[in-house]
Amino acid sequence: MTHASTSVPVAAGRTALQTPRWALLGVLFGILSAAAIALYGPIGVSGTYPRFIGSILRRITPAYAAANPYLVKMGSLISTETMLVVGLLIGGFLAARLGRRAAPAPAVELVHARETTNGRRYVDAFLGGLLIIFGARLAGGCTSGHIISGITQLSVSGMIFGIAVFGGGILTARLIHPASGDR
């Protein structure tokens, strides 16, 4: 199977030794992350979900929500992190819509025995996402907090976690598709 090249053709008068686009975007992301931490503090998104549940419970059972120390600690729904989550949703939607001009994405494989339809995949993905959020809250933060904020601050735990996440992802990909590394 052939893959489309991501390199940009060299225009007349330019050298072939230009910085790759991914490297420029990585530097830009690093500067933006450092600025966000300097101006706001460490960022993350998993705290938005208990804030959302807390806002619902404050309307349904205000006494319970006010007596729950965790919901009180998490604060109100409207926060910088909530706006980050909203921005991620809007950005994902726009990228999906604007990306349709490019070649269509390949068909998604159904890799689990239960995934016999796209609907089943969506249910499994949603349930998996709920488990990830639950685990992130138990761990005191999510991958964006541990990897992005942690590595930006040169945190040893953030770097170890990042290595573990990417190492686990690579290992899982190789177990699911053993020949994918040879392409």
Beta strands, then each sheet from edge to edge (+ up, - down):
end
